[in-house]
Amino acid sequence: MRRQSTRASLGDDDCPPSGSSSLRRCAGVIAVLVVAMLLGGCVQLSDRARDGGIIAPDGKARHFYPPERRSVVGELSGRSVTDPGATLRLSDYAGKVVVINVWGSWCAPCRLEAPALEKVYTARKSKGVQFLGIDVRETAGDDAARDFIRSHGLTYPSIYDPPGKTLLALGEQYPTTVVPMTFVLDRQHRVAAAYLTTIDEKTLTDAVDRVAGEG
């Protein structure tokens, strides 16, 4: 699904002379548009991503790979959001289907999809499925990240990684600047599905069940 970007073209003739109330209204419109564009940047692939600045798999925001086309994820690890003294490692979940969700407390779409993620995790964790979050671009500090986890009732662990360095383990074909993203790894920890956009409960459940059913 492609997101329509917000654009405005305001030339020198579009705003009235300085000092008028119309000018103040014009400035207000510009401010609203700027905020809208900034907020929209964390929803899905940016224009730069779609136009080649960042390459998505086959140019799609949603992708499911057959086993013969899957790539193994590299060593992925980082400190826990909720337990700063602990290190979380993908290798700790050997033999499990792993769902990796890339999020940030600052990201509105992340807040929208959080309940679906927790619901699927709760329903599938007894079937050899593990969820692992990666908190990126977190400028407000780990307290904000912990507040996000607590307020949304998330019970699966998350890595605290503001620079997003752990994302490099997923492979260079995936962007490191798109938030949110969700990846479903098979039991060999190969990327079976990639969602470079928000995800809903049904889509995630179907993907997890499909991968878990492969044995």
N, CA and C of each residue as an Amber inpcrd file, in Angstrom:
protein
   645
   0.8510000  -1.1870000   0.0000000   0.0000000   0.0000000   0.0000000
   0.8810000   1.2280000   0.0000000   0.6310000   2.1370000  -0.8840000
   1.4340000   3.3400000  -1.0090000   0.7740000   4.4960000  -0.2900000
   1.5740000   5.2300000   0.4340000   1.0500000   6.3790000   1.1580000
   1.2070000   7.6130000   0.3120000   0.1660000   8.3720000   0.1950000
   0.2310000   9.6300000  -0.5290000   0.9350000  10.6600000   0.3340000
   2.0230000  11.2100000  -0.1610000   2.7650000  12.1870000   0.6250000
   2.0660000  13.5310000   0.5920000   2.3200000  14.3260000   1.6360000
   1.7320000  15.6590000   1.7280000   2.6750000  16.6490000   1.1040000
   2.2090000  17.3860000   0.1270000   3.0540000  18.3630000  -0.5370000
   2.3060000  19.6790000  -0.6420000   3.0450000  20.7480000  -0.6080000
   2.4720000  22.0700000  -0.8220000   3.4700000  22.9020000  -1.5770000
   2.9950000  23.7100000  -2.4720000   3.8700000  24.5980000  -3.2260000
   3.4060000  26.0170000  -2.9850000   4.1900000  26.7490000  -2.2320000
   3.8350000  28.1150000  -1.9080000   4.9200000  29.0280000  -2.4380000
   4.6090000  29.7800000  -3.4390000   5.5820000  30.6770000  -4.0370000
   5.5120000  32.0520000  -3.4190000   6.3130000  32.9880000  -3.9480000
   6.3510000  34.3360000  -3.3980000   5.0160000  35.0470000  -3.5330000
   4.2230000  34.6440000  -4.5330000   2.9570000  35.3330000  -4.7810000
   1.7960000  34.7120000  -4.0210000   2.0590000  33.6070000  -3.2890000
   0.9710000  32.9080000  -2.6260000   0.6210000  33.5150000  -1.2760000
   1.5080000  34.2950000  -0.6880000   1.2530000  34.9040000   0.6100000
   1.0950000  36.4070000   0.4450000   0.2060000  37.0050000   1.2130000
  -0.0380000  38.4390000   1.1210000   1.0930000  39.2230000   1.7620000
   1.0810000  40.5350000   1.6470000   2.1340000  41.3790000   2.2220000
   2.2520000  41.1750000   3.7200000   3.4720000  41.4470000   4.2290000
   3.7150000  41.2680000   5.6590000   2.8430000  42.2220000   6.4670000
   2.5180000  41.7810000   7.7050000   1.7490000  42.6170000   8.6090000
   0.2580000  42.3890000   8.5320000  -0.2230000  41.6480000   7.5410000
  -1.6610000  41.4230000   7.4090000  -2.0630000  40.1610000   8.1460000
  -3.3650000  40.0830000   8.4780000  -3.8650000  38.8830000   9.1480000
  -3.8110000  37.6950000   8.2100000  -3.9400000  37.9480000   6.9090000
  -3.8680000  36.8620000   5.9280000  -2.4910000  36.2180000   5.9450000
  -1.4600000  37.0450000   6.1470000  -0.1040000  36.5010000   6.2060000
   0.0330000  35.5540000   7.3880000  -0.5530000  35.9520000   8.5220000
  -0.4630000  35.0830000   9.6920000  -1.1760000  33.7630000   9.4430000
  -2.3190000  33.8310000   8.7410000  -3.0340000  32.6000000   8.4170000
  -2.2090000  31.7430000   7.4760000  -1.5480000  32.3850000   6.5260000
  -0.7200000  31.6690000   5.5610000   0.4260000  30.9610000   6.2740000
   1.0550000  31.6590000   7.2180000   2.1570000  31.0640000   7.9720000
   1.6690000  29.8710000   8.7800000   0.4450000  29.9920000   9.3080000
  -0.1160000  28.8860000  10.0720000  -0.3320000  27.6610000   9.2160000
  -0.7930000  27.8660000   7.9850000  -1.0050000  26.7490000   7.0610000
   0.3120000  26.0490000   6.7760000   1.3600000  26.8410000   6.5500000
   2.6690000  26.2570000   6.2680000   3.1360000  25.4160000   7.4470000
   2.9570000  25.9270000   8.6650000   3.3860000  25.1930000   9.8600000
   2.6550000  23.8670000   9.9780000   1.3480000  23.8760000   9.7150000
   0.5600000  22.6410000   9.7860000   1.0560000  21.6260000   8.7760000
   1.3590000  22.0940000   7.5600000   1.8350000  21.1890000   6.5190000
   3.1780000  20.5810000   6.8860000   4.0500000  21.3820000   7.4620000
   5.3610000  20.8710000   7.8620000   5.2090000  19.7880000   8.9210000
   4.3650000  20.0390000   9.9320000   4.1360000  19.0440000  10.9730000
   3.5580000  17.7700000  10.3820000   2.6170000  17.9140000   9.4470000
   2.0040000  16.7430000   8.8210000   3.0350000  15.9070000   8.0920000
   3.9590000  16.5810000   7.4090000   4.9820000  15.8430000   6.6780000
   5.9330000  15.1360000   7.6290000   6.2670000  15.7750000   8.7410000
   7.1670000  15.1480000   9.7020000   6.5250000  13.9290000  10.3360000
   5.2520000  14.0480000  10.7040000   4.5520000  12.9210000  11.3000000
   4.3810000  11.7950000  10.3050000   4.1120000  12.1420000   9.0600000
   3.9020000  11.1250000   8.0430000   5.1420000  10.3300000   7.7380000
   6.3170000  10.8580000   8.1010000   7.5560000  10.1860000   7.7640000
   7.7330000   8.8620000   8.4620000   7.0430000   8.6090000   9.5820000
   7.2390000   7.3520000  10.2890000   6.1360000   6.3600000   9.9820000
   5.2520000   6.6830000   9.0500000   4.1330000   5.7890000   8.7770000
   4.5550000   4.6250000   7.9050000   5.1050000   4.9140000   6.7280000
   5.4860000   3.8730000   5.7990000   6.7460000   4.2900000   5.0790000
   6.9610000   3.6970000   3.8970000   8.1230000   4.0700000   3.1170000
   8.0260000   5.5190000   2.6910000   9.0950000   6.2630000   2.8540000
   9.1230000   7.6500000   2.4320000   9.1920000   7.7250000   0.9220000
   9.0080000   8.9340000   0.3630000   9.1380000   9.0970000  -1.0770000
  10.5210000   8.6730000  -1.5340000  11.5360000   8.9980000  -0.7350000
  12.8980000   8.6400000  -1.1000000  13.0520000   7.1280000  -1.1580000
  12.3790000   6.4140000  -0.2500000  12.4620000   4.9620000  -0.2500000
  11.8480000   4.3930000  -1.5160000  10.7020000   4.9410000  -1.9240000
  10.0290000   4.4070000  -3.1040000  10.7500000   4.7850000  -4.3820000
  11.4210000   5.9180000  -4.3700000  12.0530000   6.3930000  -5.5890000
  13.4820000   5.9200000  -5.7500000  13.9810000   5.1080000  -4.8310000
  15.2920000   4.5260000  -5.0170000  16.3240000   4.9030000  -3.9870000
  16.0460000   5.8780000  -3.1120000  17.0060000   6.2290000  -2.0810000
  17.1810000   5.1000000  -1.0880000  16.1020000   4.3520000  -0.8610000
  16.1320000   3.1520000  -0.0410000  15.4310000   2.0720000  -0.8520000
  15.9890000   0.8860000  -0.8870000  15.4140000  -0.1830000  -1.6990000
  14.6360000  -1.1480000  -0.8220000  13.3450000  -1.2620000  -1.0830000
  12.5230000  -2.2460000  -0.4090000  12.5520000  -3.5340000  -1.2260000
  12.2860000  -4.6940000  -0.6160000  12.2940000  -5.9460000  -1.3560000
  11.3090000  -5.9140000  -2.5190000  11.8150000  -6.0450000  -3.7220000
  10.9840000  -6.0270000  -4.9310000  10.1300000  -4.7690000  -5.0300000
  10.5190000  -3.7120000  -4.3370000   9.7790000  -2.4600000  -4.3940000
   8.4660000  -2.4980000  -3.6470000   8.2580000  -3.5200000  -2.8220000
   6.9910000  -3.6710000  -2.1110000   7.1620000  -3.3830000  -0.6200000
   6.0690000  -2.9510000   0.0070000   6.0960000  -2.7090000   1.4440000
   5.7440000  -3.9710000   2.2250000   5.1630000  -4.9640000   1.5520000
   4.8090000  -6.2350000   2.1880000   5.3410000  -7.3600000   1.3110000
   6.0070000  -8.3120000   1.9270000   6.6010000  -9.3720000   1.1220000
   6.6900000 -10.6660000   1.9170000   6.3560000 -11.7950000   1.2540000
   6.5190000 -13.1200000   1.8520000   7.4270000 -13.9260000   0.9390000
   8.4890000 -14.4950000   1.5270000   9.4770000 -15.2220000   0.7410000
   9.2750000 -16.7320000   0.8470000   9.3730000 -17.4630000  -0.2600000
   9.3980000 -18.9220000  -0.1810000  10.7250000 -19.3530000   0.4430000
  10.7940000 -20.5480000   1.0290000  12.0070000 -20.9780000   1.7380000
  13.2940000 -20.8610000   0.9330000  13.2320000 -21.1480000  -0.3510000
  14.4580000 -21.1260000  -1.1570000  14.9880000 -19.7220000  -1.4160000
  14.2110000 -18.7050000  -1.1040000  14.6450000 -17.3260000  -1.3410000
  14.9400000 -16.5620000  -0.0480000  14.9480000 -17.2330000   1.0570000
  15.1280000 -16.5590000   2.3430000  16.6050000 -16.3720000   2.6930000
  16.8960000 -15.2440000   3.3090000  18.2590000 -14.9460000   3.7370000
  18.3620000 -15.0550000   5.2560000  19.4740000 -15.6040000   5.7130000
  19.6930000 -15.7790000   7.1500000  20.0470000 -14.4350000   7.7850000
  19.4370000 -14.1540000   8.9170000  19.7340000 -12.9250000   9.6530000
  21.0620000 -13.0900000  10.3910000  21.8780000 -12.0470000  10.3860000
  23.1470000 -12.0920000  11.1040000  22.9440000 -12.0190000  12.6070000
  24.0440000 -12.0350000  13.3390000  23.9540000 -11.9570000  14.7980000
  23.3300000 -10.6250000  15.2090000  22.2500000 -10.7170000  15.9440000
  21.4860000  -9.5390000  16.3410000  21.3870000  -9.5270000  17.8580000
  21.8740000  -8.4740000  18.4650000  21.8310000  -8.4020000  19.9250000
  21.8760000  -6.9470000  20.3810000  21.4740000  -6.7320000  21.6170000
  21.4880000  -5.3870000  22.1860000  20.9440000  -5.4090000  23.6010000
  21.1010000  -4.3060000  24.3020000  20.6570000  -4.2810000  25.6940000
  19.1480000  -4.1490000  25.7930000  18.6200000  -4.7420000  26.8220000
  17.1830000  -4.7510000  27.0490000  16.6760000  -3.3700000  27.4430000
  15.4960000  -3.0160000  26.9570000  14.8710000  -1.7510000  27.3470000
  14.4950000  -1.7770000  28.8230000  13.8850000  -2.8650000  29.2520000
  13.3530000  -2.9370000  30.6120000  14.3800000  -3.3840000  31.6440000
  15.4650000  -4.0140000  31.1800000  16.5260000  -4.4690000  32.0820000
  17.8670000  -4.0810000  31.4720000  18.3010000  -2.8310000  31.6800000
  19.5090000  -2.3200000  31.0260000  20.7590000  -3.1580000  31.2640000
  20.7740000  -3.9610000  32.3150000  21.9370000  -4.7950000  32.5840000
  21.9500000  -6.0900000  31.8070000  20.8740000  -6.3710000  31.0840000
  20.7640000  -7.6290000  30.3430000  20.9430000  -7.3970000  28.8510000
  21.4910000  -8.3940000  28.1840000  21.6570000  -8.3510000  26.7310000
  20.7050000  -9.3490000  26.0910000  19.9500000  -8.8940000  25.1130000
  19.0350000  -9.7570000  24.3710000  19.7080000 -10.1740000  23.0740000
  19.6170000 -11.4590000  22.7470000  20.2420000 -11.9920000  21.5370000
  19.2440000 -12.8210000  20.7530000  19.2520000 -12.6610000  19.4470000
  18.4000000 -13.4870000  18.5960000  18.7420000 -14.9590000  18.7840000
  20.0080000 -15.2530000  18.9920000  20.4470000 -16.6430000  19.1480000
  19.8590000 -17.3040000  20.3960000  19.3370000 -16.5130000  21.3230000
  18.6930000 -17.0860000  22.5080000  17.4070000 -17.8200000  22.1460000
  16.8860000 -17.5600000  20.9590000  15.6000000 -18.1350000  20.5460000
  15.7860000 -19.1570000  19.4370000  16.8370000 -19.9450000  19.5290000
  17.1300000 -20.9670000  18.5180000  15.9520000 -21.9250000  18.3650000
  15.6100000 -22.2160000  17.1140000  14.5350000 -23.1540000  16.8270000
  13.1450000 -22.5670000  16.9060000  13.0380000 -21.2820000  17.2350000
  11.7270000 -20.6380000  17.3350000  11.4650000 -19.7250000  16.1380000
  10.1980000 -19.5830000  15.8050000   9.7930000 -18.5290000  14.8780000
   9.8950000 -17.2200000  15.6530000  10.5590000 -16.2340000  15.0690000
  10.7720000 -14.9670000  15.7700000  10.1620000 -13.8190000  14.9720000
   9.3490000 -13.0230000  15.6330000   8.7790000 -11.8170000  15.0320000
   9.5530000 -10.6220000  15.5700000  10.1910000  -9.8800000  14.6770000
  10.9390000  -8.6860000  15.0560000  10.1300000  -7.4610000  14.6600000
   9.8530000  -6.6120000  15.6310000   9.1140000  -5.3760000  15.3620000
   9.9920000  -4.1780000  15.6790000  10.1650000  -3.3040000  14.6980000
  10.9650000  -2.0910000  14.8560000  10.0200000  -0.9480000  15.1980000
  10.2700000  -0.2830000  16.3220000   9.3290000   0.7210000  16.8120000
  10.0650000   1.8780000  17.4860000   9.2880000   2.8900000  17.8490000
   9.8040000   4.0140000  18.6170000   8.6500000   4.6350000  19.3790000
   8.8980000   5.1100000  20.5750000   7.8190000   5.6920000  21.3800000
   7.2640000   6.9560000  20.7480000   8.0400000   7.5870000  19.8730000
   7.6740000   8.8330000  19.2010000   6.7830000   8.5960000  17.9810000
   6.6240000   7.3430000  17.5860000   5.9710000   6.9980000  16.3170000
   4.4940000   6.6690000  16.5230000   3.6050000   7.5050000  15.9850000
   2.1610000   7.2960000  16.1510000   1.6810000   5.9640000  15.5860000
   2.0990000   5.5440000  14.3800000   1.6650000   4.2400000  13.8710000
   2.1140000   3.0800000  14.7590000   3.2500000   3.2430000  15.4420000
   3.7130000   2.1970000  16.3630000   2.7250000   2.0240000  17.5080000
   2.1850000   3.1310000  17.9750000   1.1910000   3.0630000  19.0510000
  -0.0810000   2.3790000  18.5700000  -0.4340000   2.5990000  17.3270000
  -1.6520000   2.0040000  16.7810000  -1.5330000   0.4890000  16.6260000
  -0.3550000   0.0060000  16.2360000  -0.2090000  -1.4230000  15.9760000
   0.1900000  -2.2250000  17.2160000   0.5990000  -1.5560000  18.2900000
   1.0810000  -2.2480000  19.4850000   0.0790000  -3.2560000  20.0560000
  -1.2210000  -2.9250000  20.1760000  -2.1660000  -3.9040000  20.7220000
  -2.2480000  -5.1800000  19.8890000  -2.1760000  -5.0530000  18.5690000
  -2.2320000  -6.2300000  17.6990000  -1.0100000  -7.1150000  17.9020000
   0.1560000  -6.4940000  18.0390000   1.3810000  -7.2570000  18.2620000
   1.3010000  -8.0520000  19.5620000   0.8810000  -7.4090000  20.6250000
   0.7820000  -8.0950000  21.9150000  -0.2540000  -9.2130000  21.8670000
  -1.3520000  -8.9720000  21.1780000  -2.4100000  -9.9840000  21.1000000
  -1.9300000 -11.2290000  20.3660000  -1.2240000 -11.0460000  19.2540000
  -0.7190000 -12.1940000  18.4980000   0.3610000 -12.9210000  19.3040000
   1.2150000 -12.1600000  19.9650000   2.2600000 -12.7880000  20.7860000
   1.6440000 -13.6500000  21.8860000   0.6720000 -13.1100000  22.5830000
   0.0260000 -13.8490000  23.6690000  -0.6280000 -15.1260000  23.1590000
  -1.2150000 -15.0510000  21.9730000  -1.9310000 -16.1950000  21.4140000
  -1.0040000 -17.2580000  20.8350000   0.2210000 -16.8850000  20.4640000
   1.0870000 -17.8210000  19.7380000   2.3710000 -18.2010000  20.4740000
   2.6690000 -17.5820000  21.6040000   3.9570000 -17.8460000  22.2590000
   4.0890000 -19.2880000  22.7360000   2.9850000 -19.9600000  23.0050000
   3.0440000 -21.3560000  23.4460000   3.3060000 -22.3120000  22.2890000
   3.3470000 -21.7850000  21.0720000   3.5520000 -22.6200000  19.8850000
   4.9360000 -22.4140000  19.2760000   5.8840000 -22.0420000  20.1150000
   7.2480000 -21.8700000  19.6300000   7.4620000 -20.5850000  18.8690000
   6.7310000 -19.5380000  19.2500000   6.8440000 -18.2320000  18.5930000
   7.3240000 -17.2070000  19.6210000   8.3510000 -16.4550000  19.2660000
   8.8980000 -15.4270000  20.1450000   8.8490000 -14.0760000  19.4420000
   8.4980000 -13.0420000  20.1770000   8.5300000 -11.6750000  19.6460000
   9.7340000 -10.9460000  20.2470000  10.3130000 -10.0580000  19.4480000
  11.4380000  -9.2410000  19.9000000  11.3060000  -7.8570000  19.2890000
  11.1820000  -6.8400000  20.1230000  11.0990000  -5.4670000  19.6310000
  12.4790000  -4.8400000  19.5320000  12.5960000  -3.8400000  18.6630000
  13.8180000  -3.0420000  18.5760000  13.4000000  -1.5770000  18.5880000
  13.7510000  -0.8900000  19.6580000  13.3990000   0.5230000  19.8290000
  14.4850000   1.3850000  19.1940000  14.1170000   2.1490000  18.1630000
  15.1060000   2.9320000  17.4150000  14.7560000   4.4200000  17.4220000
  15.7700000   5.2370000  17.1060000  15.6070000   6.6920000  16.9660000
  14.9280000   7.3060000  18.1930000  15.2630000   6.7760000  19.3560000
  14.6290000   7.2030000  20.6020000  15.4010000   8.3740000  21.1990000
  14.9640000   9.5960000  20.9180000  15.6720000  10.7810000  21.4090000
  15.2610000  11.1620000  22.8280000  14.1480000  10.6050000  23.3050000
  13.6460000  10.9580000  24.6390000  14.2360000  10.0840000  25.7370000
  15.0930000   9.1330000  25.3860000  15.7320000   8.2900000  26.3840000
  14.9730000   7.0110000  26.6690000  15.6360000   6.1190000  27.4240000
  15.0230000   4.8150000  27.6630000  13.8190000   4.8750000  28.5960000
  13.6770000   5.9520000  29.3660000  12.4660000   6.0990000  30.1840000
  11.2260000   6.1870000  29.2990000  11.3390000   6.9090000  28.1830000
  10.2200000   7.0180000  27.2430000   9.9060000   5.6610000  26.6300000
  10.9490000   4.8920000  26.3470000  10.7500000   3.5570000  25.7870000
  10.0470000   2.6450000  26.7880000  10.4710000   2.7140000  28.0450000
   9.8280000   1.8870000  29.0710000   8.3790000   2.3170000  29.3040000
   8.1150000   3.6100000  29.2430000   6.7390000   4.0950000  29.3790000
   5.8680000   3.5620000  28.2520000   6.4170000   3.5060000  27.0430000
   5.6770000   2.9780000  25.8950000   5.3140000   1.5180000  26.1370000
   6.2840000   0.7410000  26.5650000   6.0550000  -0.6840000  26.8190000
   5.0060000  -0.8720000  27.9130000   5.1350000  -0.1100000  28.9700000
   4.2080000  -0.2330000  30.1050000   2.7940000   0.2050000  29.7220000
   2.6770000   1.3230000  29.0330000   1.3500000   1.8530000  28.7070000
   0.6010000   0.9820000  27.7120000   1.3290000   0.2230000  26.8970000
   0.6730000  -0.6460000  25.9210000   0.6280000  -2.1040000  26.3700000
   1.1080000  -2.3640000  27.5750000   1.0200000  -3.7130000  28.1270000
   1.8150000  -4.7470000  27.3580000   2.9480000  -4.3440000  26.7870000
   3.7580000  -5.2770000  26.0060000   4.5440000  -6.1920000  26.9390000
   4.4480000  -7.4920000  26.7160000   5.1050000  -8.4570000  27.5980000
   6.3020000  -9.1330000  26.9500000   6.5470000  -8.8740000  25.6900000
   7.7300000  -9.4480000  25.0360000   8.8930000  -8.4600000  25.1450000
  10.1220000  -8.9450000  25.0630000  11.2910000  -8.0800000  25.2720000
  11.5750000  -7.1750000  24.0780000  12.2910000  -6.0950000  24.3540000
  12.7170000  -5.1700000  23.3000000  14.1600000  -4.7480000  23.5350000
  14.8740000  -4.5750000  22.4310000  16.2410000  -4.0700000  22.4520000
  16.2040000  -2.5490000  22.3600000  17.0240000  -1.8920000  23.1680000
  17.1370000  -0.4340000  23.1290000  18.2870000  -0.0760000  22.1960000
  17.9590000   0.5060000  21.0380000  18.9700000   0.7560000  20.0080000
  18.6700000   2.0460000  19.2470000  18.8310000   3.2160000  19.8810000
  18.5440000   4.4820000  19.1980000  19.2330000   4.6430000  17.8460000
  20.5100000   4.2280000  17.6670000  21.1470000   4.3940000  16.3520000
  20.6290000   3.4230000  15.2950000  19.9550000   2.3500000  15.7180000
  19.4360000   1.3700000  14.7700000  20.4880000   0.4490000  14.1880000
  21.6010000   0.2790000  14.8920000  22.6940000  -0.5460000  14.3610000
  22.3170000  -2.0190000  14.2420000  21.4320000  -2.4910000  15.1140000
  21.0560000  -3.9020000  15.0600000  20.3290000  -4.2550000  13.7720000
  19.7190000  -3.2570000  13.1300000  18.9610000  -3.5170000  11.9070000
  19.8560000  -3.9820000  10.7720000  21.1440000  -3.6930000  10.8440000
  22.0680000  -4.1130000   9.7930000  22.1330000  -5.6310000   9.6890000
  21.8150000  -6.3250000  10.7820000  21.8430000  -7.7850000  10.7700000
  20.7650000  -8.3720000   9.8740000  19.7310000  -7.5950000   9.5810000
  18.6330000  -8.0840000   8.7420000  19.0220000  -8.1740000   7.2770000
  20.0510000  -7.4480000   6.8850000  20.4840000  -7.4780000   5.4900000
  20.3750000  -6.1150000   4.8480000  21.2760000  -5.8380000   3.9130000
  21.3390000  -4.5090000   3.3100000  20.1640000  -4.2050000   2.3940000
  19.3600000  -5.2260000   2.0470000  18.2130000  -4.9650000   1.1810000
  17.0600000  -4.2990000   1.9210000  17.1710000  -4.2110000   3.2560000
  16.1080000  -3.5860000   4.0350000  16.5480000  -2.2140000   4.5430000
  15.6350000  -1.2390000   4.5420000  15.9800000   0.1100000   5.0170000
  16.1830000   0.1250000   6.5240000  16.9550000   1.0710000   6.9830000
  17.1620000   1.2340000   8.4240000  16.4720000   2.4890000   8.9460000
  15.7230000   3.1700000   8.0800000  15.0940000   4.4310000   8.4730000
  13.5720000   4.3750000   8.4490000  12.9960000   3.2190000   8.1700000
  11.5390000   3.0830000   8.1210000  11.0350000   2.5540000   9.4610000
  10.0660000   3.2320000  10.0260000   9.4710000   2.8430000  11.3070000
   7.9670000   3.0730000  11.2210000   7.1480000   2.0780000  11.5570000
   7.5110000   0.7520000  12.0410000   7.8140000  -0.2250000  10.9030000
   8.4860000  -1.3110000  11.2650000   8.6970000  -2.4510000  10.3720000
   8.5110000  -3.7190000  11.1940000   8.0700000  -4.7900000  10.5320000
   7.9180000  -6.0800000  11.2000000   8.4730000  -7.1730000  10.2980000
   9.2650000  -8.0590000  10.8870000   9.8470000  -9.1810000  10.1590000
   9.4600000 -10.4810000  10.8580000   9.1000000 -11.4820000  10.0670000
   8.8240000 -12.8120000  10.6060000   9.9570000 -13.7260000  10.1580000
  10.6770000 -14.2790000  11.1170000  11.7890000 -15.1790000  10.8260000
  11.3430000 -16.6220000  11.0300000  11.7650000 -17.5060000  10.1390000
  11.4310000 -18.9190000  10.3140000  12.3270000 -19.5360000  11.3940000
  12.2070000 -20.8310000  11.5980000  12.9270000 -21.4740000  12.6980000
  14.4370000 -21.5360000  12.4720000  14.8650000 -21.2920000  11.2500000
  16.2980000 -21.1840000  10.9430000  16.7570000 -19.7280000  11.0020000
  15.8620000 -18.8730000  11.4340000  16.0990000 -17.4290000  11.5450000
  16.4780000 -16.8050000  10.2050000  15.7040000 -17.2150000   9.1970000
  15.7580000 -16.5880000   7.8840000  14.5330000 -15.6860000   7.7420000
  14.6650000 -14.5930000   6.9940000  13.5340000 -13.6780000   6.8180000
  12.4890000 -14.3340000   5.9180000  11.3510000 -14.6770000   6.5010000
  10.2620000 -15.2860000   5.7430000   9.2570000 -14.2440000   5.2670000
   9.0710000 -13.1940000   6.0610000   8.1270000 -12.1370000   5.6960000
   8.6540000 -10.8040000   6.1920000   8.4320000  -9.7760000   5.3850000
   8.8710000  -8.4210000   5.7400000   7.7230000  -7.4570000   5.4940000
   7.4230000  -6.6440000   6.4810000   6.3570000  -5.6500000   6.3860000
   6.9590000  -4.2900000   6.7110000   7.2260000  -3.5230000   5.6760000
   7.8480000  -2.2120000   5.8540000   6.7650000  -1.1490000   5.9680000
   5.8580000  -1.3810000   6.8780000   4.6720000  -0.5550000   7.0840000
   4.0200000  -1.0030000   8.3840000   2.9350000  -0.3830000   8.7650000
   2.1850000  -0.8590000   9.9260000   1.5820000  -2.2220000   9.6120000
   1.2970000  -2.9820000  10.6550000   0.7510000  -4.3210000  10.4610000
  -0.4870000  -4.4920000  11.3330000  -1.4270000  -5.3000000  10.8660000
  -2.6490000  -5.5460000  11.6230000  -2.6490000  -6.9740000  12.1590000
  -3.5710000  -7.2480000  13.0470000  -3.6030000  -8.5430000  13.7290000
  -3.7660000  -9.7150000  12.7630000  -4.6850000  -9.6080000  11.8080000
  -4.9390000 -10.7220000  10.8940000  -3.7310000 -11.0020000  10.0040000
  -3.1480000  -9.9440000   9.4540000  -1.9870000 -10.1290000   8.5830000
  -0.8530000 -10.8070000   9.3300000  -0.5940000 -10.3540000  10.5540000
   0.4980000 -10.9310000  11.3310000   0.1840000 -12.3620000  11.7480000
  -1.0410000 -12.6090000  12.1790000  -1.4270000 -13.9670000  12.5740000
  -1.2700000 -14.9330000  11.4140000  -1.7390000 -14.5380000  10.2390000
  -1.6360000 -15.4070000   9.0620000  -0.1810000 -15.7130000   8.7300000
   0.6770000 -14.6960000   8.8000000   2.0900000 -14.8930000   8.4750000
   2.7680000 -15.8000000   9.5010000   2.5070000 -15.5500000  10.7770000
   3.1150000 -16.3580000  11.8380000   2.6660000 -17.8110000  11.7350000
   1.3740000 -18.0330000  11.5320000   0.8580000 -19.4010000  11.4310000
   1.4280000 -20.1140000  10.2080000   1.5710000 -19.3950000   9.1290000
   2.1170000 -19.9890000   7.9060000   3.5630000 -20.4320000   8.1190000
   4.3560000 -19.5750000   8.7420000   5.7670000 -19.9030000   8.9720000
   5.9060000 -20.9890000  10.0390000   5.1350000 -20.8780000  11.1170000
   5.2080000 -21.8790000  12.1830000   4.7740000 -23.2520000  11.6870000
   3.8670000 -23.2720000  10.7240000   3.3720000 -24.5290000  10.1870000
   4.3370000 -25.2320000   9.2540000   5.4370000 -24.5710000   8.9180000
   6.4150000 -25.1890000   8.0200000   7.2290000 -26.2740000   8.7230000
   7.1820000 -26.2780000  10.0550000   7.9140000 -27.2900000  10.8030000
   9.3500000 -26.8980000  11.0760000
